[in-house]
Amino acid sequence: MRNGKVEREQLSRVMLPVCGSDSLNDCNKWLNDAFENPGRPQVRAVLDGLQSITGAEVLSFVRWVAKTLLLHAHPLAKDSEIGHLNIKGHRPLVLPELLLPTMRDTAKLPDDLSLWMGVIDPVGAPVTVPEFEPVALPDVDRPDGAGGNSGCTLLGFSLPDGKQVLFQLLFHPLCDVSNPFESTGLMTRLWPAPPEVLDIASLPVLDEQAGKVMGKWVVTGAFSIGLQPGERWPDCATVRAFSALS
């Protein structure tokens, strides 16, 4: 890591036993087959070559990024060289166990997992950031097993032109969210509904100060709620959410 951003070539292998009773080796084989290997060419094209990708290439890129952020945020993740990863200082992002078999069977990311990307130029011109009140994201419990603990993680990578790309991954169980940086065009949503075309060279560029606050619009685990089977928290940003409890 250099100045808070990760150099891809220096990333050692991250391992995580997320596959139930399967062995760690089999688990990592599945992660490689389903996420790592299909996405690697697109990651190199976008983050090393600053190239545009389309269609299925975008989806492979998105899945690689989401997998990488999930592993680096998980408290059980291990670095193949240094052992346990140091994730102290922030709340870990851990998907509920009920979601993992579905991911294993379908290799599909959950709909309540949102992923954004933004480009930062440390010496760029100042950018006006949107005004926002931080969204208090709840932990959700439902008798049918749906829900889970909300969580968020960010990870940045250096780009060859001196800029940086920052990814934000948010788990918002049974809750709808709106990212003010996305609605003002400063960040690009990658999941759900990835774009048909992803051209990193044409994305808006934030200055360093804007980059420091782009992940602060949401606070996870602010409180806990209980829902009835089939209920969903409609909007985390408004009091309309409390109608789910009546």
N, C-alpha and C positions, 0 to 999 in steps of 0.2 A: 504494500500500500504506500502511495506517495501523496503527501498533502491531502489525505482524506479520500483519495480515489484509488481504485484497484487497477493494477496493470494485469491484463488478461493472461499474458504469457507467464506471470509469476504465480498464478493461482494453482495451488496444489489441490489434489483430489479431495473432495468433501464427501464423507460417507455418512449415511443415516439409516438405521434400521426401521423403516417406515412400512414394511411389507408384512406385518403380522408375524406368523411363525416361520416365514421364509428366512433363509440364511442371509447374512449381510452381503455376501458376494452375489447371491441371486438377486437381491434387492437392487444393488448397484448395477447389475447387468440390465435389469428392467429399466432403471432410470437412464442408462446409457442408450438402450435400444429405443425407448419411447420419447425421450426428450433431448439427450445430449447429442447423439450422433446426427439425427435429422436437422437439428438447429445449428450445429457448428458452422457449416458453410455460410449460412445467412448471417450469423454473428460476425464472422470475419468480413463478409461483404459490407455490412453496415458499419461496424465499429472500427474496422481497420481500413476498409476501402472507401467509406463514406458513400456507398452506392445505394441506389434505389432498388427496392424489392417489391414484389407484387404477389397477390393471391396466396397460394399455399406456402410460398416462401415466408410471407409475413407471419402466418400462423406458426410455422416451425420456429421462427425467431422469437415470437411471443412466448411459446411454451418453454424454450430454453431459458429465457430471462426469468420467467415465473419460477421454474424449477430451481434456478440458481439462487434467487432471493429466498425461497422457502428453506432451502438447505442451510444457507448462511444465517438465517434467523432462528433456526430450531435449536432448542437447548440440548438435544441429544446428538447434534451433528459433530462429527470429528474431522479434523484436518489430518490427512494421511501423514504429515510430517511432524506436526506439533501436538497432536492429540486433540483434546477438547478445545473447541473454538471459544474465544473470549467474547461473550455477548453481554457482559455486564454493562449496566448503565441504561438499558432499555428493556421494555417488556417483550418477551419472546413472542413470535408469531407461530402458533401451533394450530394446525387444522384438526378438527375433531376426528376421533378414530373412525366414526361412521362414514366419513368422506373418503378415507383412504382406500377401502375395498373398491369403491366406485371408480376412483382414479386408477386403481390397478387394473380393473376390468376394461375401462374405456379409454384410459390415457387422456381423459378430458378434465380440464380445470373447472372447479366449481363456479357457478354463476355469481355467487356472493364473494368472489375473489376479484378485486379490481386492480388493474395495473396501468400505470401511467409512465411516460418518459418526458424529460425536459432536457434541453441543451443549455449549458452555462458557459459563458466566456468570462474568465476571471478578470480580464482587462477590458471588458465590453462597456459600452455606453449604458448609463443608468436606465432601468426599465421600471415603469409604473406598475406596481403589483396591485391586485384587487384588494379592496377592503373586505374583511371577513371576520365573523365571529367563529371561533373554533367550534367544530361540531363534536359534541360529547357522544361517543359511540359506546353503546352498552354491550355487556356480556348478556347473552340470551339463553334461557333455559326453556325447553319444551318437553312435556312428558313423553312424546314419541321419539325423543332422542335428537331431534333437529336443534339447530342453534349452535352455541359454542362461545368461546371467549374471543372477543374482537382483538385484532392485532395489526400492527403496521411495521414495515421495515423499509429502509432506503439503502440503495447501493449505487455507487458511482464508478464510472470507468473513464480513463483518459482516452481522448481522441487524437488522431495523428496531426490535426491542425492546431493543437494547443487548447482546444475547448474540452469540455467534459460533458458526459451524458449521465443524468441521474434518473434512476428508476425508483418508483414508489409502489409498493405492493401492500394492499389493504384487504384484510378479511373483515367483512361486515355482515355477520350471520343474521339472516332474516330481516335485513334492514336495508333501505335504499339510501344512497348517499349522492351528493353532488359536489364535485371538486371545483372550487372557484377558479383555480388556475386553468382547468380544462375549459370551463364555460367562457373564460376570457381569451382563450386561444393560446395561452402560454405553455400549457402541457398537452400532450397527445395521449388519448386513451388507447391502450393496447388490448385490454381485456376487461369485460366481455366486448363483443363486437369489434374485433380488430379492423383497422382500416384496410381497404383493398390495396392501396399503395402506401408504402412507407419510404419516404425520401428524407433522410436525416439532414441532408444539406439544405433543405428548404424549410426546416422547422424554425419557429421563432427562437431567438437566442436571449437568454436572461443574463443579467449581470451578476456578479458574485454575491451582492447583498440580496438580490431576489432569490438566488439559489439557496441562501441560508434559511429562508422562511417558507419556501415552496412546500415543505412537508409538514408545516405547523398548523395547517387548517383543521386538523382532526386530532382528537384526544381519545385513545382507546381505553376500554375498561373503566370508564368514568363511573358507571353504576351497573347494577344487574337488574334484569326484568324476567318475569316468567310469563310465558304465553301458553295458550291452550292449543291442542293439536289442530294443525291446519292454519293457525294464525300467523300473520307476518307483521312486523313493525313497519308501518308504511313509509315514514320519512324521519330520519334521524335528526334533521335540522329544525323541526317544528314540533309544537305541542300536540299536533294532530296524532302523533305517535301514541299518545296515551289512550286513544280510543281503543287500542288493541287490548287494554286491560279491563275495560268496562264490561 
